[in-house]
């Protein structure tokens, strides 16, 4: 039935597209015809994928919605592969086919400079430094971390990623000028206010979703209009709830998996800034926003597939398709950055930054070796030693009787003798 439905939709869509092309006279603009043909091909592929692609772990608001984003992932990956195989100049100029205003080098904004919270030299507005930093990216930070918390579903992982990205901005501000920010912009506005408040609201939402009763009833079986409206709204909430318990210190496999998740998250965050830099896209361009919307939708599915694979590998024997696509997209974006501007990426880190990263890596490796190797060996040695001591103590008690019988067996006879004497 599903296959027949797909063929019917594809037939209707193909007929509609053919009817439109027959009614109008084909323009003689090659660029316009190329763009129109590419868009029509993508629409046909999305129509096929939405009905034929494999279902993911989510079923609300509808499985077709998540199949749609899976197909968008494939289209986006193909687009990235095409950009990767172009020359730097052709790749940047190709963006003009999407938006004619692109393909022009843009100046980077520096958020550093005067870092005084209260500037006494400016009598009209001494807090002008704070107002200058309050732009459209402040609510974007908040909503971004609210949605990331819903994806990760763990407070400490979100905080680690948030703090680690600020350290990355400190480390890479010699490569990208807009990474240069004031100390209070890093830690007060970003980590505490925007990111911290977004994580807090996300955790509260997760708490409500975990306590909610998931008992569904058909829309037409609900008698009241208020109940019907409530049921329609709840259609956009999860069908059931799974609490993520990552437990990174429980085993070496889970620890490496959690470290890999954090690494991919940070790389995807860095790709946002570096892609804008190498492809000459302004930060407020709609393509940047569409990319973030894309990652919000596909990232939630990928995180659920990763958690299912880690938590129950016997039932989920393979990593999900969306997780593999997200990893491939992140890697392809990084390859584009490396190819389009290798000079910026090869700018050497300052010496004190290099020292800090080497120290951090040594600490992480030392903790890993202690937690999963040295500690286990030590505990195993202590357990063997304790068992040997207990065995030796029991043997000594048996020999202290003189007849080879255990003292525990002789205790009832001794108590009977004492009773007779009394």
N, C-alpha and C positions, 0 to 999 in steps of 0.2 A: 504493500500500500504506500509506504513511504517513497519507494523508488518511482512508482507510477505518479505520485504527487509531484515529485521533483521534475520528472520529464514533462508533466503538464505545465508547471510554472516556467520551465526553461523554454518550452514551445511558445507559450504566450508572450514571454519577454522577447524572444527572438523575433516573433512576428511583429510585435510593437515597434522594436527598433528598426526592422526592415521597412515597416509602413512609414515611419517618420522619415527615413532616408529617401524613400521613393516620392514622398509628397513634396519635399523641398529640393531645390536644385543644389547639387553639391558645390560648395564654394571652392574657389581655385587657390585658397590659402592652405599651403601644405602643413604649416605648423598647427593651424586650427584643426584641420582634419586629423592630424596625428594625435593631438590631445583628445579629440572627441572619440577616436577609435580606441585609445588606451582606456578611457573612462568606461566606455561600453563593454570592453573586454573584462575589466575589473568587476563591473556590475554582474555580468553573467557568471563569473567565477564565484562571487559572493553568494549569488542566488543558489548555485549548485552546492557550495560548501555549507550553507546554513541548514540545508535539508539532509545532506549526506555525510557530513563530518561526524566524527565520533563524539559522543556526549562526554562532558567533563564532570567534575564532582559537584557542581552547582546546578540547581534546577529552578531557582527563582531569579528574576520574575518569570523566565521561561528558558528551557534549555537552548532554544534557537538563538537567544541573545548571546549566550556564551560561545555558541558555535560561530556566530558572526564575528566575534572578536578573535577567535582562533584563525579564521580565514583572513581577517585584517592583519594578523601577525605574519601570515605567509606573504601577503602582498607587500607589507612594509619591509620584510627581510629581502624580498626580491628587489625592491627599490634600492635598499642599501647596497646589495651586491652590484647593481648597475652603477651606482655612484662610485663604488670602490674601484671599478675597472675603467674609469675615465681619468683623463689627465686632470691636474689640479685646476687649470684654467677652465677646461670644458665642464668639469663638475660644478664649479661655482656659477658659471654662466647658464648651466642647465636649470638652475633654480629660478631663472627668469621665466621659464615656461610655466612654473607654478604661480609665481608672483613677479610681475615686471619690475617691481621696486627692489628686488633682491639682486645679488651679483655685484654689489657695490661695497667696497671696504668701509667699515664703520668704526668710529672711535670707541674705545672701551672706557666705561665710566669707572673712576677710582672712588671708592667709598671711604678711603682713609683720609689723610690730610690732617686738618685740625680736629683733634679728638677731645676737646674740652666740652664737658657736659654743660657747664655754665661759662659763657664767654663774656667777661666783664667789659671787654673792648667794644662790644656791640650793645649800645645802650637801648636801641629800639627793640631788639629781640635777642636777649642773651642766651636763649635756648634754641637758637636757629640751627645748631648742629643736629639736635634731635629731630626737629621738624624736617630737615633735609633728608634724613634717613628713613622717614616714614613715607614710603611710597606703596605702590600696588603689590610689591613683593611681600609685605608684612602679612596681609591676610592670606596670600598664597602659601607662605611658610606654615601658617596655622592650619589651613585646610589640608595642605599636603601631609603634614605629620598626623593629623587626625585620621586621614585615610590610610596612611602607612601603619598606624597602630591597629586599625581594623584588619589589615592584611597580616601583620606579624603576630598580633595577639599576645604580646609579651612585653612587660614594662622595661625590664633590664636590657633586652636586645634593642629596643627603640632608643633608650638613652645612650647605649654604647655607640650606635650608629650616628646619633645626633652629635655627640661629643667628638667622635672620631672624624667626622666631616669638618668640624671646626679646626681640628689639628691639621687636616689636609689643606684647608684654606690658608692657614699659617705657613705651611710648608711650600705651597705652590704659588704664593702671591708674586714671586719673581717671574713666573711664567704668564699668568693672567692678571692684568691690573685690577679687575673687579673683585679679585679675591682679597685685596688689601682693604681691611676694615678696621675700625677702632676696636679697642679691647672690650668696651661696653657694648658695641654692636655685636661682637662675637658671642659674648657670654651672658649678657643681660637681655638684649632684645631677641637674639636668636635662640640660644639654648634654654633660657629660663622662661621668657614670655611667650614667644611664638611656638617654638618646638615643645617646650614643657607644657604649655597650656593645651596644645593640640593633643599631646600624648595623654594628658590627664582626662580630657573630654572623651578621647577614644577609649580609654580604659573604663570610664563610667558607662559608655555605650555597650562595651563588651560585657560588663557586669549585668546590665539590664537584659541583654540578649541571652546570657547564660541562665538567668532566673526566670525568663519568660516561659509560659506554658505553651508548648507547640502541639496544639490540637486543632486540626484543620477541618473545616466543614464546607461543603459545596456552596457556591454563591446563591444558587436558586433554592437551596434548602433553608436559607436564613430568612425569617419572616419579616423583619423590620428593615426599613431603608437605612437607618443608622448602622445596623449590623452589616448590611451589604457594603456601605461605604467603608466601614472599618475593615472588612474582609479584603476590599480592593487595595486599601493602603498597606495592609499586612502582606499582600502578595509580593511586595518589594523587600520583605524581610526574609531571612533564611528559612528554609523548610524545616531544618533541625539544626542543632548547635553542637559543635565539636570544640572543646576547650583545648588549646594548644599547650602542651607541656613539653618543652624542648629538652629539658634535663641535659644540658651540655656536658656536665661533669660525670654523667653516669657511665659513659664508655668512650673509648678513643674514637670510635666511628661517629658517634653523635657529636663529639667535640669538633672533629674535623669538618663535619657537615655544617654545623652552626658557624664555624669560622668561614667556610666557603660562602654561606648565605650572606654574611656581613660583608665579605669582600665584593660579591657581585652587586649588592646594594650600593656600596660606596662607588664602585666603578660606574654604575648606571647614573649616579648623581653627578659624578665628574664628567661623564659623557655629555650631559645636558649643557654644561658651560663650554666644553671644548668644541662640541659640534657647532654651537653658535659662533665661536671664534673662527673656526677654519672654513665654515660655509658662509660667513658674513651675514648672519641673521640677527636682527636686533632682538633684545630680550623680550620686548613686548609683542613680537610677531605672533600671529595666530598659529603658525606651525609649531612653535614652542609649546603653546598651550595644548594643541592637539596631541603632541607627543606625550605630555604629562597625563592627559585623559586616557590615552591608550595604555600607558604603563599602569595606571590605577586599575583598569579593568582586567588586564592580562596578569598583573602581578598578584592579585588576590587568588586567582585560579592556580597560578604557579606555586604559591606558598602552600596552598592546601594540598596540591599533588606532592610536593616535597615532604610535607609533614606526614601524609599517609604512607609514603614510601619508607620513611624513617621509622614510623611508629609500628607499622605492621607489614614488614617486607614479605611475609609468607603469603598474605592476601594480595598486596600490591607488589607484584614481582618486578615491574618495570616502572621507571620514572615517567610521569605523565607527559603528554605531547606538548602541552602549553609550557611546562617548565623547561623542556629542551629548546623550544622556540625562543623563550625569553633569554636563555643563556646564549643562544646563537646570535640574537639581535644585539645583545650587549657586547659580545665579542666583535661583531662586524662593525658596530659604531666605533669601537676603540681602534680597529684597523684603519678605518677611514681617517680618524684623527692622526694616527701615526703616519699615514701616507701623505696627507695634505699639508701637514706642518711638522715634519720631523725635527726641525731646528728648535721650535719652542719646547718640545718634549725632552730634548737632549740638553737643555740648559741645566747645568749642574746645580745641585742643591747647596745652599750655604752650609759651611762646615758644622755649625752648631745644630742645624736641622738634621744633618746626617748623623751626628752623634746621638741625638734624641731618638731617631728611628732605630738605629742599631741597638741602643739600650732597650727600647721597647720590645724589639724582636727577640733579643736575648732573654728578657724576662718572660715573655710568652713561651718560648721554647723550653726554658728552665722549668716553668710551672707545669708544662705538658709532660716533660720527662719525669718530674717528681710525682705528679698525680697519677699517671697511667703506667709507670714503670717502676720507679724507685719505691713509691709508697706501697704498691702491690707486693713487691718483693719483700719489703720490710714487714708488712702485715702477715704475709705467708710464713716468713721465718719466725715471727713471734708466735704464730699459731702452732707451728710444729714444735717449737721449744716448750710451749705451755702443755701440749699433749704429752711430750716426753716427760716433763716434770710430774704431771698427774700420774702417768704410768709408773714412774719410779717411786712415787709416794705410795701408791697402792701396793707395789711389790714389797716395799719396806714394811708396811703394816702387816702384810701376810707373813713375812719372815719373823717379825717380832713375836708371833704366837709360839714359835718353836716347833709346832707339829705340822706346819704347812697349811693350816686352815686359816681362812680369813677371820679377822677380828670381828667383822660384822656378823658372821655366823655364830661366834661364841658369845655374843652379847646376851642372847636369851638365856643360855645356860648359866651365865654369871648372875643374872638377875634372879633366877630361880634359887641358886645357892644362898644369895643374900636374904631372900624371903624365908628360907628354912632356918637360917641362923636367927632371924628376928623372931 
